């Protein structure tokens, strides 16, 4: 499970739907990231949007998923 991503999302009071709609993926995709089923495969634009909504930079975002890499 990507605990860092999940914990950050919860800390920011964001739902999976909030993130999914912001970056243009399904809620199931966000769930799959959080359970470690899949790793994020995003466009540059989606990555930038995800960084903004998660209030981090690309390095912080990478660290959120390091456990799954």
VOTOR-786428 format. One record per residue: x, y, z of N, C-alpha, C, O in turn; residue in three letters. Coordinates in steps of 0.2 Angstrom, whole numbers, plus 5000, padded with zeros to 4 digits. Example, Ala and Ser with C-alpha at 12.3 -4.5 7.8 and 13.67 -1.06 7.14 Angstrom:
5066;4972;5039;5062;4978;5039;5066;4984;5039;5071;4983;5042;ala $
5064;4989;5035;5068;4995;5036;5064;5000;5039;5067;5006;5040;ser $
END
This chain:
5004;4994;5000;5000;5000;5000;5004;5006;5000;5010;5006;5003;unk $
5002;5011;4996;5006;5017;4996;5003;5022;5002;4999;5026;5001;unk $
5006;5020;5008;5004;5024;5014;5005;5031;5014;5001;5035;5016;unk $
5011;5033;5011;5012;5040;5011;5007;5044;5006;5005;5050;5008;unk $
5006;5041;5001;5001;5045;4996;4994;5045;5000;4991;5050;5000;unk $
4992;5040;5003;4985;5039;5006;4985;5044;5012;4980;5048;5013;unk $
4990;5044;5016;4991;5049;5022;4991;5056;5020;4987;5060;5023;unk $
4994;5058;5014;4994;5065;5012;4988;5067;5009;4985;5072;5011;unk $
4984;5062;5006;4978;5064;5003;4973;5065;5009;4969;5070;5009;unk $
4973;5061;5014;4969;5061;5020;4970;5068;5024;4966;5072;5026;unk $
4977;5069;5024;4979;5075;5028;4976;5082;5024;4974;5087;5028;unk $
4976;5081;5018;4973;5087;5014;4966;5087;5013;4963;5091;5010;unk $
4963;5082;5016;4955;5082;5016;4953;5081;5009;4948;5084;5007;unk $
4956;5077;5005;4955;5075;4998;4952;5068;4998;4954;5064;5001;unk $
4947;5068;4993;4944;5061;4992;4948;5058;4986;4951;5062;4982;unk $
4947;5052;4985;4950;5049;4979;4946;5052;4973;4950;5053;4968;unk $
4940;5053;4973;4936;5057;4968;4939;5064;4966;4940;5066;4960;unk $
4941;5067;4971;4944;5074;4970;4950;5074;4966;4951;5077;4961;unk $
4954;5069;4968;4961;5068;4964;4959;5066;4957;4962;5068;4952;unk $
4955;5061;4957;4954;5058;4950;4951;5063;4945;4953;5063;4939;unk $
4946;5067;4947;4943;5072;4943;4948;5077;4941;4948;5080;4936;unk $
4953;5079;4946;4958;5084;4945;4963;5082;4939;4965;5086;4935;unk $
4965;5076;4939;4970;5074;4935;4967;5070;4929;4971;5068;4924;unk $
4961;5068;4929;4958;5065;4923;4959;5057;4923;4960;5054;4918;unk $
4958;5054;4929;4959;5047;4929;4952;5044;4933;4949;5048;4935;unk $
4952;5038;4933;4946;5035;4937;4947;5035;4945;4953;5035;4947;unk $
4942;5034;4948;4943;5033;4956;4946;5026;4957;4950;5026;4961;unk $
4945;5022;4953;4948;5015;4953;4955;5015;4952;4959;5012;4956;unk $
4958;5020;4948;4965;5021;4947;4968;5023;4953;4973;5021;4955;unk $
4965;5028;4957;4968;5031;4963;4968;5025;4968;4973;5024;4972;unk $
4963;5021;4969;4962;5016;4973;4968;5011;4972;4971;5008;4977;unk $
4969;5009;4966;4974;5005;4964;4981;5007;4966;4985;5003;4968;unk $
4982;5013;4965;4989;5016;4968;4989;5015;4975;4995;5013;4978;unk $
4984;5017;4979;4984;5017;4986;4985;5009;4989;4988;5008;4994;unk $
4983;5005;4985;4983;4998;4987;4990;4995;4985;4991;4989;4986;unk $
4993;4998;4980;4999;4996;4977;4998;4991;4971;5003;4988;4969;unk $
4992;4990;4969;4991;4986;4963;4994;4988;4957;4997;4984;4953;unk $
4994;4995;4956;4997;4998;4950;5002;5004;4952;5000;5007;4957;unk $
5007;5006;4949;5010;5012;4949;5008;5017;4945;5005;5016;4940;unk $
5008;5023;4947;5006;5029;4942;5009;5029;4936;5015;5029;4935;unk $
5005;5030;4930;5008;5031;4924;5004;5037;4921;4999;5036;4918;unk $
5008;5043;4922;5004;5049;4920;5008;5053;4915;5014;5052;4914;unk $
5004;5057;4912;5007;5062;4907;5011;5067;4911;5009;5068;4917;unk $
5015;5072;4908;5018;5077;4911;5012;5082;4914;5013;5084;4920;unk $
5007;5083;4910;5002;5088;4913;4998;5085;4919;4997;5088;4924;unk $
4997;5078;4919;4994;5075;4924;4998;5075;4931;4996;5076;4936;unk $
5005;5074;4929;5009;5074;4935;5010;5081;4938;5010;5082;4944;unk $
5010;5086;4934;5010;5093;4937;5003;5094;4941;5004;5097;4946;unk $
4998;5092;4938;4991;5093;4942;4991;5089;4948;4989;5092;4954;unk $
4994;5083;4948;4994;5079;4954;4999;5082;4960;4997;5083;4966;unk $
5004;5085;4957;5009;5089;4962;5005;5095;4965;5006;5096;4971;unk $
5001;5098;4961;4998;5104;4964;4993;5102;4969;4992;5105;4974;unk $
4989;5097;4967;4983;5095;4972;4986;5092;4978;4983;5092;4983;unk $
4991;5088;4978;4994;5085;4983;4999;5090;4987;5002;5088;4992;unk $
5000;5096;4985;5004;5101;4988;5011;5099;4989;5014;5099;4994;unk $
5014;5096;4983;5021;5094;4983;5024;5095;4977;5021;5098;4972;unk $
5031;5094;4976;5034;5094;4970;5035;5087;4967;5033;5082;4971;unk $
5039;5086;4962;5039;5080;4959;5043;5075;4963;5042;5069;4963;unk $
5048;5078;4967;5052;5073;4971;5048;5071;4977;5049;5065;4979;unk $
5044;5075;4980;5039;5073;4985;5034;5068;4983;5033;5063;4986;unk $
5032;5069;4977;5027;5064;4974;5031;5057;4973;5028;5052;4974;unk $
5037;5057;4970;5040;5051;4969;5041;5047;4976;5041;5041;4976;unk $
5043;5051;4981;5044;5048;4988;5037;5045;4990;5038;5040;4994;unk $
5032;5047;4989;5025;5045;4991;5024;5037;4988;5021;5033;4991;unk $
5028;5036;4982;5027;5030;4979;5033;5025;4979;5033;5020;4976;unk $
5038;5027;4983;5044;5023;4983;5043;5016;4985;5047;5012;4983;unk $
5039;5015;4990;5038;5009;4993;5036;5004;4988;5036;4998;4988;unk $
5032;5007;4982;5029;5002;4977;5034;5001;4971;5032;4998;4967;unk $
5040;5005;4971;5044;5005;4965;5049;4999;4966;5053;4998;4961;unk $
END
